[in-house]
Each structure stands twice: as C-alpha cells, then as structure tokens.
Amino acid sequence: MRTPLCDRLGIEFPIFAFSHCRDVVAAVTNAGGFGVLGALAYEPERLAIELDWLDDHVGERPYGVDFAMPAVYVGKGGGDEARPENLAAMIPDGHRRFVADLLDAAGIPERPADAGTPVIKAAGLNVDAEGPDQVELCLSHPNVQMIVNALGPPPAYVLERAHASGVLVGALAGAAQHAERQVAMGVDVVVAQGTEAGGHCGEISTMVLVPQIVDAVGDRVPVLAAGGIADGRQMAAAMALGAQGVWCGSVWLLTEEADVFPEVTEHLLAATSGDAVRSRAMTGKPARQLRTRWTEAWAQPDAPPTLPMPLQGILYAEAASRFTRVHSADFAGHPAGQIIGSLHAVRPARRVVLDMVEGWIDTVTGLAELTGSGT
C-alpha cells in the first residue's frame, strides 16, 4: 500500500485526514496516516498552541497544516480595507436585515450584552495580516512536513518559504487546468477534489476528475483523490485511477475525537447524501455543506445575492455567534460531503483508519481473484 508519497513523508498508509480538530489529526497520524490540521479558525497565537500540542502527542511522526488562502477576495493586499471592522462595514444593510429577520423568525435570541464580542473567523479574512506569521510558525515545527492551500494555488511566499525549509506544498484543484497551473507555480502535491467533497468544491465528480488530473500532472507530482471517500473500496478505486493516496474530510466528523456540537453530530448522523448541498451561503464561494435553515433561506427567490469572500463569511460568522450559542438544531450546519449519507455511527479515528486499510486489502484481493479466475 505504500506509495512514493508515503515514502517521501515517512508514513505507513496513504490516508490524508483533514480536520479542524487536533485530536483527530493526532489519532490518524499515530495510526499510520497523515493528519492535516485545518488552520482557518486559528490566529497565530492559537495555532502555536495547537501545533505544540500536536508535537507532544505524535512523537516524531509528520503531519500537515491546511490554510484557506483564496486567490480572489475583498481586501486582497492588506491595508486599511482589509481590516476586519472595515470589511464588516461593507456588508449592505439589506443583508443584515435579511439575516436579522431570519434569526428573529426562528426564535434565535440576540447575544446578551455581557456575552462579549464574538471572534469572527472566515475564509479570506486576515489572509495578508496573519498568513506569513502562520506559515513561519508552521515551518518552525519539524513535524510539519506539508502545507496545503484549500483554495487553489498558494501565495508565492508560501512556496518559497516552505521549499527553503524542505517542506512540501499541496493545493486542492477542481479541474485539470487548475492542477497544471499549480504545478507550474511549484506545487508539490495536487489534491484532486471532486464535487462530492465537503467544503469548497468545483463541479466535476471525483471519478472523472482524478484521472484527468493524473493524466495532466501525475508524471510530475503525486496526486491525491478527494471527494466521496470514506472506506477501503473507495480508496482502492481512487488508487486505481492513478492517485497516490486519498484525502478525506467528512468521515472524521463522525469520530469520537471530533470536536463538533452535539446538534451537528445528530444532523450528520441523520443526513442523506442529498442533504449535503453546494451553496455560497456560508463563505461566498461554492461550498458543500449540510442543508439547514440558513442554506434554505439563501436559496429562496427573495433572498439577497450572496456576498464575495470574506464578506459572506463574516455575515455567517456573526449569525453563527447567535445560533450556535443556543445550539439551534435548525441552523446546525457544517461543511460536509455527499459521503455523509453512508456514515451512520461514531467511531474512534484509529478504527476508521484500520477499517479503510482492511477494506482496501479485501477489495484489492477480490479484484486479483476475479482477474485470476478469468485467465
């Protein structure tokens, strides 16, 4: 099962686990896979705490860090325009009234005055102000062996600094031309992410996309398959298409180590694949997520148009500071892929890894037997 990328990173299994939860990252890493910490929600000070904790819990095993650095966003380049308070001021009053009416109609109370000011995190927010320090912090941790950008080609300084430190740079791609552009820039690993995937995604399915990207760049860099992968059968299929491993996200949401609200876990367990909808309602860019009262409201004909990144994300974060505080089941959303309809139980992350490996072995063995019986 070891692939050249496994050998390069020194890992046992080609299972790459994206999670915002450090406990999941550590569990997968210690089980022989490669955990990748989603750092969107962490300012540099908090990220330092998370990375120190991971170093203490994985020994010398390698892991990665994933950032959300879009190529296009309001406030790009930094400066006064990019200050969070100035970006928030750009949100039209009509959008704020729409959200206020939506939450009021649902009975979601306002945040009390003594609750303090919520911390607002959104994809595309503080990229220029925090990004360089976050990258330098990652590179100061020897266990961090790959930095990944979830939103296309990473900024040039990420490539320059990571390569100078001997660290791989990965990027997610939703089309072959995107992958070709990334490799030309110097990206070392391409994650071919199909539309089935949770979070930001394109429109091409994994089964079609992976071989297209392998054909385009697979002779130059390793390709990982993402989107609709949670067991050994799907892992075997991805590797049969030419991928050197699999990048999984949604499956870790239903693990014992995952840090999600109970109402979100209940929503995930009850969801069908059709409940993972592609919408701009959370971040301003198309992202697959659980269907909620929030996504439904923005899909109505009388809804205002969604805002560009990060303005829509700021608006969502402000609303979430109200509905998550009261654990509203109607608004209990989360990025999630269509594979969520196949997941019906909460398991330890280590068990998920081992089940995937065992399923891969069973699948490959079965195919070998099938081939042998036909000769």
C-alpha positions in Angstrom: 0.0 0.0 0.0 3.0 2.3 0.4 3.3 4.8 -2.4 6.2 7.1 -3.3 4.5 9.9 -1.4 4.2 7.7 1.6 8.0 7.1 1.4 8.7 10.8 1.0 6.7 11.6 4.1 7.7 8.5 6.1 4.1 7.3 6.7 2.6 3.9 6.6 -0.7 4.4 4.9 -1.7 6.9 2.1 -4.6 8.2 4.1 -4.6 12.0 4.5 -7.0 13.2 7.1 -8.2 16.9 7.0 -9.7 18.0 10.3 -10.1 21.2 12.3 -9.7 19.1 15.4 -6.2 18.4 16.7 -7.3 15.2 18.4 -8.4 13.7 15.1 -5.1 14.8 13.4 -3.1 13.1 16.2 -5.2 9.9 16.2 -4.8 9.5 12.4 -1.1 10.3 12.4 -0.5 7.8 15.2 -2.5 5.2 13.4 -0.1 5.4 10.4 -1.8 8.0 8.3 -1.1 11.7 7.7 -3.2 14.1 9.7 -3.7 17.6 8.4 -4.9 20.4 10.7 -7.3 22.9 9.2 -6.0 26.2 10.5 -8.7 28.5 9.2 -10.1 29.2 12.7 -6.7 29.8 14.4 -4.9 33.2 14.7 -1.1 32.7 15.1 -1.2 32.6 18.9 -3.8 29.9 19.0 -2.2 28.0 16.1 1.1 27.9 18.2 -0.8 26.2 21.0 -2.3 23.6 18.6 1.0 22.8 17.0 2.8 22.5 20.3 0.0 20.1 21.5 0.3 18.0 18.3 4.1 17.8 18.6 3.6 16.5 22.2 1.1 13.8 21.0 2.6 12.4 17.8 6.2 11.9 18.7 8.4 12.4 15.6 5.6 11.5 13.2 4.9 14.0 10.4 1.6 15.9 9.9 0.4 18.8 7.8 -1.4 22.1 8.1 -4.1 23.4 5.7 -4.9 27.1 5.1 -7.7 28.8 3.2 -5.9 31.4 1.1 -8.1 32.3 -1.9 -6.7 33.9 -5.0 -9.5 36.5 -5.1 -11.1 38.1 -2.1 -12.1 41.6 -0.9 -9.2 43.3 0.8 -6.5 41.4 -1.0 -3.1 43.0 -0.5 -3.9 44.1 3.1 -4.1 47.7 4.2 -6.9 49.5 5.9 -9.6 48.0 3.6 -8.6 44.5 4.8 -9.1 45.3 8.5 -12.0 43.2 9.8 -14.0 46.2 11.0 -13.8 47.8 7.6 -14.7 44.7 5.8 -17.7 44.2 8.1 -18.8 47.8 7.3 -19.0 46.9 3.6 -21.9 44.4 4.3 -25.1 46.1 3.0 -27.8 47.0 5.5 -30.2 44.9 3.4 -28.2 41.8 4.0 -28.0 42.4 7.7 -31.8 43.0 7.9 -32.3 39.7 6.0 -30.2 37.8 8.5 -31.8 39.5 11.5 -35.3 38.8 10.2 -34.3 35.2 9.6 -32.9 34.6 13.0 -35.7 36.5 14.8 -38.4 34.5 12.9 -36.7 31.3 14.1 -36.7 32.5 17.7 -32.9 32.8 17.9 -32.2 35.4 20.7 -29.8 38.2 20.3 -26.4 37.8 22.1 -26.6 39.3 25.5 -24.5 42.4 26.2 -22.4 40.6 28.7 -21.5 37.8 26.2 -18.7 39.9 24.8 -17.7 40.5 21.2 -17.6 37.2 19.2 -14.4 36.2 17.5 -15.1 36.3 13.8 -13.2 33.9 11.5 -13.9 33.5 7.8 -12.1 32.2 4.8 -10.4 35.1 3.1 -10.3 37.2 6.3 -6.9 38.4 7.6 -5.0 36.4 4.9 -2.4 39.1 4.4 -2.2 40.1 8.1 -1.9 36.6 9.6 -0.7 34.3 6.7 3.0 35.0 6.7 3.3 34.6 10.5 1.2 31.4 10.4 3.4 29.9 7.7 6.6 30.8 9.6 5.1 29.3 12.7 4.4 26.0 10.9 7.9 25.9 9.4 9.3 26.2 12.9 7.8 22.8 13.8 9.9 20.0 12.3 6.8 17.6 12.4 5.0 19.8 9.8 6.0 18.3 6.5 3.3 19.6 4.2 1.5 22.9 4.0 -1.7 22.8 1.9 -3.9 25.6 0.5 -7.5 24.7 0.3 -8.4 27.4 -2.2 -6.3 26.9 -5.2 -2.7 28.0 -5.8 -0.9 29.2 -2.6 0.7 32.6 -2.4 4.3 32.8 -3.8 5.8 33.3 -0.3 4.3 30.0 0.9 6.0 28.1 -1.9 9.3 30.0 -1.4 9.5 29.6 2.4 8.2 26.0 2.5 10.6 24.8 -0.2 13.5 26.6 1.6 12.6 24.5 4.6 12.3 21.2 2.7 8.5 21.2 3.3 6.1 20.0 0.6 3.3 22.3 -0.6 -0.1 20.9 -1.6 -3.1 22.6 -3.2 -6.6 21.5 -4.0 -7.8 21.5 -7.6 -11.2 21.0 -9.1 -10.1 20.9 -12.8 -7.1 19.7 -14.8 -6.2 23.2 -15.9 -6.1 24.3 -12.3 -3.7 21.5 -11.4 -1.5 22.4 -14.4 -1.3 26.0 -13.2 -0.5 24.9 -9.7 2.3 22.6 -10.7 3.8 25.3 -13.0 3.9 27.5 -9.9 5.8 24.9 -7.9 3.1 23.0 -6.0 4.5 19.5 -5.0 1.2 17.6 -4.3 -2.2 18.1 -6.0 -5.4 17.1 -4.3 -7.9 16.4 -7.0 -11.2 17.3 -5.2 -14.4 16.2 -6.8 -17.7 18.0 -6.4 -18.9 15.3 -3.9 -16.4 16.7 -1.3 -17.3 18.8 1.7 -16.3 22.4 1.8 -15.2 24.4 -1.2 -15.5 22.3 -4.4 -16.0 22.5 -8.1 -18.5 20.9 -10.4 -16.6 17.8 -11.7 -17.1 14.4 -10.0 -14.2 12.6 -8.4 -14.4 9.6 -10.7 -14.0 11.9 -13.7 -11.6 14.4 -12.2 -8.9 12.2 -10.7 -7.8 10.5 -14.0 -8.0 13.9 -15.7 -5.6 15.4 -13.2 -3.4 12.3 -13.1 -3.1 12.5 -16.9 -2.3 16.2 -16.7 0.3 16.3 -13.9 0.7 12.8 -12.4 4.0 12.2 -14.2 5.4 15.3 -12.4 3.8 15.4 -8.9 1.8 13.0 -6.7 -2.0 13.3 -6.9 -4.3 12.6 -4.0 -8.0 11.9 -4.6 -10.7 13.7 -2.6 -14.4 13.7 -2.5 -16.7 10.8 -1.6 -14.0 8.6 0.1 -14.6 7.0 3.4 -13.9 3.3 3.1 -11.4 0.8 1.6 -13.4 0.3 -1.6 -13.4 4.0 -2.5 -9.7 4.1 -1.5 -8.9 1.3 -3.9 -11.0 2.9 -6.6 -9.1 6.2 -6.2 -5.7 4.5 -6.4 -6.8 2.5 -9.4 -7.4 5.9 -11.1 -3.8 6.8 -10.5 -3.9 8.6 -7.2 -1.1 8.0 -4.7 -3.4 8.3 -1.7 -6.7 9.7 -0.5 -7.6 13.0 1.1 -10.6 12.6 3.4 -12.6 15.1 5.5 -16.2 14.3 6.2 -15.5 10.8 7.6 -13.6 12.3 10.6 -16.6 14.5 11.6 -18.2 11.3 13.0 -15.3 10.1 15.1 -15.0 10.1 18.9 -12.2 12.6 18.7 -14.1 15.2 16.6 -14.9 18.5 18.3 -18.3 19.3 17.0 -21.5 20.4 18.7 -23.9 17.6 19.7 -26.7 19.0 17.5 -24.3 18.9 14.5 -23.4 15.3 15.2 -27.1 14.4 15.3 -27.6 16.3 12.0 -24.6 14.5 10.4 -25.9 11.1 11.5 -29.4 11.7 10.1 -28.2 13.3 6.9 -28.6 11.6 3.5 -26.3 12.3 0.6 -28.9 14.7 -0.7 -28.6 16.8 2.4 -25.1 17.8 1.5 -25.8 20.8 -0.7 -23.5 23.1 -2.7 -24.1 26.7 -1.7 -22.4 30.1 -1.4 -24.4 30.8 1.8 -21.5 30.1 4.2 -18.4 31.6 2.6 -19.4 33.4 -0.6 -17.8 30.7 -2.7 -19.5 27.4 -3.6 -19.0 25.0 -0.7 -20.8 21.7 0.0 -22.4 21.7 3.5 -25.3 20.4 5.4 -28.7 21.6 4.4 -30.0 23.9 7.1 -32.5 26.7 7.6 -29.6 29.0 6.7 -28.8 27.4 3.3 -32.6 27.2 2.5 -33.1 30.8 3.3 -30.4 32.0 0.9 -31.8 29.7 -1.8 -35.1 31.5 -1.9 -36.0 33.8 -4.8 -36.4 36.8 -2.5 -33.0 36.3 -0.8 -30.3 38.9 -1.5 -27.4 37.8 -3.6 -24.6 36.2 -1.5 -21.6 38.5 -1.0 -18.0 37.9 -2.1 -15.4 36.3 0.2 -14.9 37.2 3.0 -18.0 39.4 3.4 -20.4 36.5 3.3 -18.3 34.5 5.7 -18.3 37.5 8.2 -22.1 37.7 7.9 -22.4 33.9 8.5 -20.0 34.1 11.5 -21.9 36.9 13.1 -25.2 34.9 12.7 -23.5 31.7 13.9 -22.5 33.5 17.1 -26.2 33.7 17.8 -27.5 30.3 16.8 -24.6 28.2 18.0 -24.8 29.8 21.4 -28.3 28.4 21.8 -27.5 25.1 20.0 -30.2 25.5 17.4 -30.9 22.3 15.6 -32.4 24.1 12.6 -29.2 26.0 12.0 -26.8 23.2 12.9 -24.7 23.3 9.8 -21.2 22.2 8.9 -19.2 21.7 5.7 -19.8 18.0 4.7 -19.6 15.9 1.6 -22.1 13.6 0.0 -20.4 10.6 1.6 -22.1 11.7 4.8 -25.1 9.7 3.7 -23.1 6.5 4.1 -21.9 7.2 7.7 -24.2 6.1 10.4 -22.1 5.7 13.6 -19.5 7.5 15.6 -16.2 5.5 15.7 -12.7 6.1 17.0 -10.5 7.7 14.3 -7.9 4.9 14.6 -10.7 2.4 13.9 -11.6 4.4 10.8 -8.0 4.2 9.5 -7.7 0.5 10.1 -11.1 -0.2 8.6 -10.1 1.6 5.5 -6.9 -0.3 5.3 -8.6 -3.6 5.8 -11.3 -2.7 3.3 -8.6 -1.8 0.7 -6.9 -5.1 1.2 -10.2 -7.0 0.8 -11.1 -5.1 -2.3 -7.7 -5.5 -4.0 -7.6 -9.2 -3.1 -11.0 -9.6 -4.5 -10.1 -8.0 -7.8 -7.0 -10.1 -8.0 -9.0 -13.2 -7.6 -11.5 -12.0 -10.1 -8.7 -11.4 -12.6 -7.1 -14.7 -11.9 -10.4 -16.6 -12.4 -10.7 -15.1 -15.9 -7.3 -16.3 -17.1 
